[in-house]
Amino acid sequence: MSYELIQVVNMTYQFGNPREWLLETSPTLQAQSWRQSLIYATPASRWCAYINQICLDTFLNWTKTEYFPEATVWPNAHTMTTFWEFVNGTAILLRNQRVVLIPSEAIDDSELEIPQEWVDIPNWAPDYYLAVQVKPDGESVRIWGYITHKQLKSVGSYDPIDRTYCIDAHDLTKDLNAFCLSVQFCTEEETQATITPLPELSTTVAENLISRLSNSTVTFPRLAIPFTTWASLLANEHWRQRLYEQRQQSRSVKGQEPVNLSRWLKGIYETPWQPIETILGSNSKSLAFNFRSVAGLRSASVRRAKLIDLGMQIKSQKVVLLIALIPENDRQVSVRVQLHPPLGEIYLPANIKLALLLESGETIQEVQAREQDNYVQLKRFDVEVGEYFNIQIALDGYQIAESFVV
């Protein structure tokens, strides 16, 4: 493989693959980006904003110096920040062509995942997507490939679970010099595929959706309702701004801070979290709690439960979330998570899902209840002091999440 000098952000030079761009960041930019991300409603959206801010500032400063001095954020720098509450990705304009940066901190670059919003919302769809690997602690941003919207719609595979288009790395063009030449000189190239128009939402429907999705316990509003409905809401700048603002207010008013499990180990509990017997009955009347489910909890030094209302509009649907802790050492705790029907019920709703997510929003494990399941549980997992995680419960398009930190 041949190598040549490539220019990096601070105008120094280092060796690298000529087909990629490796751009330097700095501890100062990282710290500033993290402070700016703290306004977002959930750990997932805060992390999304963090890596996108690093990506945007690094790339924009560099490309203005080296290639496109007129480069700007689309639609503008202020409005772009509202996108990160809901979806990963940052749009910029280069020579009147829209380019979406898709950052990821994943080490594996065998594929690129692009949120459906950047593909199937007509007024969002770009000409190009750039694959970006962000190393928040490594002080670099690596841009390693690109693809047009038209090519993506042709070769990408759609994942309906997380609503992303996945592209194998072999289908990306790796020569970034070709990207610059295309943007500069191939302005007549057909880069966009035809997109189906979105249905219009009435003001009443939009207001109801904003009210429902503004609760910051809905960790991923983009997955909480059908895509066409969600896309129509998000594409409207006024409604998107309203939803963004109300999610910030929900976090502020309701104090949506992560549950601190280290305090539990000291005997300090938040009010909603009660002893198991209080939630499921002092005489262990719950069949789910009475049999196999108790076996995996006997070694736990701390066990707490919370009654969760999924907030479904058609009917009231409540479940019991149970968290058990087993301290391993001063720096690590093992966690067991179970989901039970409330007192008086025998079975969980069929198809209800229980999932473990990282702070970044990545799903680590998930279980789904079958017909006549009286409880479900996640595999036991370990968490180190200072780490965050989310537990998500989802049923029939409705979802709610609890955030935790050790």
C-alpha positions in Angstrom: 0.0 0.0 0.0 1.4 3.4 -0.9 1.4 6.3 1.5 1.8 10.1 1.1 1.7 13.2 3.3 -1.8 14.4 4.2 -2.7 17.6 5.8 -4.4 17.7 9.2 -6.4 20.3 11.0 -3.7 22.1 12.9 -1.7 22.5 9.7 1.0 20.0 10.8 1.6 16.9 8.7 1.7 13.2 9.3 1.8 10.0 7.2 -1.5 8.4 6.3 -3.5 6.5 3.8 -4.0 8.9 0.8 -7.5 7.4 0.3 -8.6 8.7 3.7 -8.6 11.9 5.7 -7.3 11.8 9.2 -8.1 15.1 11.0 -6.8 16.1 14.4 -9.0 17.2 17.2 -7.9 18.5 20.6 -8.7 18.0 24.3 -10.1 21.5 24.3 -12.6 20.8 21.5 -13.6 17.5 23.3 -14.3 19.3 26.6 -16.2 22.1 24.9 -18.3 19.6 22.9 -19.1 17.6 26.0 -20.3 20.7 27.9 -22.5 21.7 25.0 -24.0 18.2 24.9 -25.2 18.4 28.5 -28.4 20.3 27.5 -29.8 17.2 25.7 -32.6 15.2 27.3 -31.2 11.6 27.5 -27.8 10.0 27.8 -28.2 8.7 24.2 -28.9 12.1 22.8 -26.1 13.7 24.8 -23.6 11.2 23.4 -25.0 11.7 19.9 -24.6 15.5 20.2 -21.1 15.0 21.6 -19.7 13.0 18.7 -21.5 15.0 16.1 -20.2 18.3 17.5 -16.6 17.0 17.4 -17.2 15.7 13.9 -18.8 19.0 12.6 -16.2 21.4 14.1 -13.2 19.3 13.0 -14.4 18.7 9.5 -15.8 22.2 8.9 -12.7 24.0 10.1 -10.5 21.8 7.9 -12.5 21.8 4.7 -12.9 25.6 4.8 -9.2 25.9 4.9 -8.3 23.2 2.4 -11.1 22.8 -0.2 -14.4 24.7 0.3 -14.1 28.1 2.1 -17.8 28.7 1.5 -18.9 25.5 3.4 -21.8 26.0 5.8 -24.0 24.0 8.1 -27.4 23.0 6.8 -30.0 24.3 7.5 -28.0 26.5 9.9 -25.7 26.0 12.9 -28.5 26.8 15.4 -31.1 24.5 13.9 -28.7 21.7 13.3 -28.3 21.2 17.1 -32.0 20.2 17.4 -31.4 17.3 15.0 -29.1 15.6 17.4 -31.8 15.1 20.0 -33.4 12.7 17.6 -31.0 11.4 15.0 -27.3 10.8 14.3 -25.8 12.8 11.5 -24.8 16.3 10.4 -25.6 18.1 7.1 -23.3 20.6 5.5 -23.4 22.4 2.1 -20.4 22.2 -0.2 -20.8 24.1 -3.5 -24.6 23.9 -3.2 -24.5 20.1 -2.7 -25.7 18.7 0.5 -23.3 16.3 2.3 -24.3 14.4 5.5 -21.5 13.3 7.9 -22.4 10.1 9.6 -20.1 9.7 12.7 -19.5 6.6 14.6 -17.1 5.7 17.5 -17.2 2.0 16.5 -13.8 0.5 15.8 -15.3 -1.8 13.2 -15.6 -0.1 9.8 -16.9 -3.1 7.8 -20.2 -1.3 7.2 -21.9 2.1 7.5 -25.3 2.6 9.1 -27.3 5.6 8.0 -30.5 6.6 9.9 -33.6 6.4 7.7 -34.4 10.0 8.3 -31.4 11.1 6.2 -32.5 8.8 3.4 -36.3 9.0 3.1 -37.3 12.5 4.2 -37.4 14.4 0.9 -36.1 17.7 2.1 -33.3 16.1 4.2 -31.9 13.7 1.6 -28.4 14.7 0.6 -26.3 14.2 -2.5 -23.5 12.4 -0.6 -22.9 10.7 2.7 -19.4 10.6 4.3 -18.4 7.8 6.7 -16.7 9.2 9.7 -14.9 7.4 12.6 -14.7 9.6 15.7 -12.2 8.7 18.4 -13.4 11.0 21.3 -10.4 10.0 23.5 -7.9 9.6 20.7 -7.9 13.1 19.4 -8.7 12.3 15.8 -11.5 12.1 13.2 -11.1 9.7 10.3 -13.1 10.1 7.1 -12.9 6.8 5.3 -15.4 6.6 2.5 -18.5 8.1 0.8 -21.6 7.1 -1.2 -24.3 9.0 -3.1 -27.9 8.9 -2.1 -28.8 7.2 -5.4 -26.2 4.5 -4.8 -27.3 4.0 -1.2 -30.9 3.3 -2.3 -29.6 0.8 -4.8 -27.2 -1.2 -2.8 -28.0 -0.5 0.9 -30.0 -3.0 3.0 -32.8 -1.6 5.2 -33.0 -2.7 8.8 -36.6 -2.1 10.0 -35.7 -2.8 13.7 -33.5 0.3 14.2 -34.6 2.0 10.9 -31.2 2.3 9.3 -29.8 1.7 5.9 -26.7 -0.5 6.1 -23.9 -0.4 3.5 -21.1 -2.8 3.3 -17.7 -1.1 3.2 -17.0 -2.6 -0.2 -19.8 -0.5 -1.6 -18.3 2.8 -0.4 -15.9 4.8 -2.5 -12.7 5.0 -0.5 -10.8 7.7 -2.5 -11.7 11.0 -0.9 -9.9 12.9 -3.6 -12.5 11.6 -6.0 -15.2 13.0 -3.7 -13.7 16.5 -3.8 -13.5 16.3 -7.6 -17.1 15.2 -7.8 -18.3 18.0 -5.6 -16.3 20.6 -7.5 -16.7 19.6 -11.1 -19.5 17.0 -11.5 -22.4 19.2 -10.6 -24.6 17.7 -13.3 -24.2 14.1 -11.9 -27.4 12.5 -10.8 -26.8 11.8 -7.1 -30.3 11.5 -5.6 -32.8 8.7 -6.0 -36.6 9.4 -6.2 -38.2 9.6 -2.8 -41.8 9.0 -1.9 -43.5 12.1 -0.6 -44.5 12.1 3.1 -48.1 12.4 4.3 -49.2 15.7 5.8 -50.0 15.9 9.5 -52.8 18.0 10.8 -51.9 20.5 13.6 -54.0 18.5 16.1 -52.1 15.2 15.3 -48.8 17.0 15.5 -49.6 18.6 18.8 -50.7 15.3 20.3 -47.4 13.6 19.1 -45.3 16.4 20.5 -47.1 16.1 23.9 -46.5 12.3 23.9 -42.9 12.3 22.7 -41.8 15.3 24.8 -41.4 13.1 27.8 -37.6 12.5 28.1 -38.3 9.0 29.4 -39.1 8.1 25.8 -35.4 7.5 25.0 -35.7 7.0 21.3 -38.8 9.0 19.9 -37.7 8.1 16.4 -38.7 4.5 17.1 -41.8 5.1 19.1 -44.2 5.7 16.3 -44.5 4.6 12.6 -41.8 6.1 10.4 -43.9 8.1 8.0 -45.7 9.8 10.9 -42.4 10.5 12.6 -40.7 11.7 9.4 -43.6 14.1 8.7 -43.3 15.5 12.2 -39.5 15.9 12.1 -39.4 17.4 8.6 -41.4 20.4 9.9 -38.9 22.8 11.4 -41.5 24.4 13.7 -42.7 21.1 15.1 -39.2 19.7 15.4 -38.1 22.8 17.4 -41.2 22.5 19.6 -40.5 18.9 20.4 -36.8 19.6 21.1 -37.6 22.4 23.5 -40.3 20.4 25.3 -37.9 17.5 25.8 -35.4 19.8 27.4 -38.1 21.2 29.7 -39.3 17.7 30.6 -35.8 16.8 31.7 -35.5 20.0 33.7 -38.9 19.9 35.3 -39.0 16.2 36.1 -35.4 15.9 37.1 -34.6 13.1 34.7 -31.3 12.2 36.1 -29.9 8.7 36.0 -30.7 6.5 39.0 -27.5 6.3 41.0 -27.0 2.6 41.9 -23.9 3.4 44.1 -26.4 5.1 46.5 -28.5 2.0 46.6 -25.5 0.1 47.9 -25.4 2.6 50.8 -29.1 2.1 51.5 -30.2 5.3 49.9 -33.1 4.9 47.4 -35.3 7.1 45.2 -38.9 7.2 46.2 -40.4 5.2 43.2 -38.0 2.3 43.9 -39.5 0.1 46.6 -38.8 -3.3 48.2 -40.0 -6.1 46.0 -42.6 -7.1 48.6 -44.1 -3.6 48.5 -44.6 -3.7 44.7 -45.4 -7.4 44.2 -47.2 -8.1 47.5 -46.0 -8.9 51.0 -47.2 -12.5 50.7 -45.5 -13.1 47.4 -48.9 -13.5 45.7 -47.4 -12.8 42.3 -47.0 -16.1 40.5 -44.1 -14.6 38.5 -42.2 -13.7 41.6 -43.1 -16.9 43.5 -41.3 -19.5 41.3 -38.2 -19.5 39.1 -37.6 -15.8 39.0 -36.5 -15.6 42.6 -33.7 -18.2 42.1 -31.5 -15.8 40.2 -31.9 -13.0 42.8 -31.0 -14.8 46.1 -27.4 -13.8 45.9 -28.2 -10.1 45.4 -27.5 -7.8 48.2 -29.8 -5.1 46.9 -33.2 -5.7 45.2 -35.6 -2.9 44.3 -38.7 -2.7 42.1 -40.6 0.0 40.3 -44.1 0.1 38.9 -43.9 1.3 35.3 -46.8 2.8 33.4 -46.2 2.5 29.7 -48.6 5.4 29.1 -50.5 3.7 26.4 -53.5 5.7 25.3 -55.8 2.8 24.4 -55.6 1.0 27.7 -53.6 1.2 30.9 -50.7 -1.1 30.8 -48.4 -1.5 33.8 -45.4 -3.7 34.5 -42.9 -4.1 37.3 -39.2 -3.5 36.6 -36.9 -5.2 39.1 -33.2 -4.4 39.5 -30.9 -6.6 41.7 -27.3 -5.7 42.5 -24.4 -7.9 43.4 -21.2 -6.0 44.3 -18.1 -7.7 42.8 -15.4 -5.4 44.2 -14.9 -1.7 44.8 -15.1 -0.8 41.1 -17.6 -3.3 39.7 -21.2 -4.3 40.3 -23.2 -7.2 38.7 -26.7 -6.3 37.7 -29.7 -8.5 37.1 -32.8 -7.0 35.5 -36.3 -8.6 35.3 -39.7 -7.6 34.1 -42.9 -8.8 35.9 -46.6 -8.3 35.6 -48.1 -6.1 38.4 -49.8 -7.5 41.5 -53.0 -9.3 40.6 -51.8 -10.2 37.1 -50.3 -13.6 36.1 -48.7 -13.0 32.7 -46.8 -10.3 30.9 -48.3 -8.8 27.7 -47.2 -10.9 24.8 -44.4 -9.3 22.7 -43.3 -6.8 25.3 -39.6 -6.2 25.1 -36.9 -5.6 27.7 -33.6 -4.3 26.5 -30.2 -3.2 27.8 -28.7 -0.2 26.0 -25.4 1.6 26.3 -25.3 5.4 27.0 -24.7 5.8 23.2 -28.0 4.1 22.5 -26.5 0.8 21.2 -28.6 -2.2 22.1 -26.5 -4.8 24.0 -29.1 -7.4 24.7 -32.9 -7.8 24.3 -35.6 -10.3 25.3 -39.2 -10.5 24.3 -42.1 -12.1 26.2 -44.1 -14.9 24.6 -47.6 -15.9 25.2 -48.1 -16.7 28.9 -44.7 -15.7 30.1 -44.9 -14.7 33.7 -41.6 -12.9 33.7 -38.6 -12.1 31.4 -35.0 -11.3 32.4 -31.8 -10.0 30.8 -28.6 -12.0 31.1 -26.6 -10.8 34.2 -24.1 -8.1 33.2 -21.3 -6.2 34.9 -21.0 -2.4 35.2 -18.0 -0.4 36.4 -18.2 2.7 38.7 -18.9 5.7 36.5 -20.6 3.8 33.7 -24.1 4.6 32.4 -26.7 2.2 30.9 -30.4 2.3 30.0 -33.1 -0.2 30.5 -35.8 0.1 27.8 -39.3 -1.4 27.8 -41.3 -1.4 24.6 -44.8 -2.6 23.6 -46.8 -2.0 20.4 -44.8 1.0 19.4 -44.8 2.5 22.9 -41.6 2.6 24.8 -40.1 4.0 28.0 -36.6 3.9 29.4 -34.9 4.2 32.8 -31.3 5.5 33.0 -28.8 4.3 35.5 -25.2 5.0 36.6 -23.0 3.2 39.1 
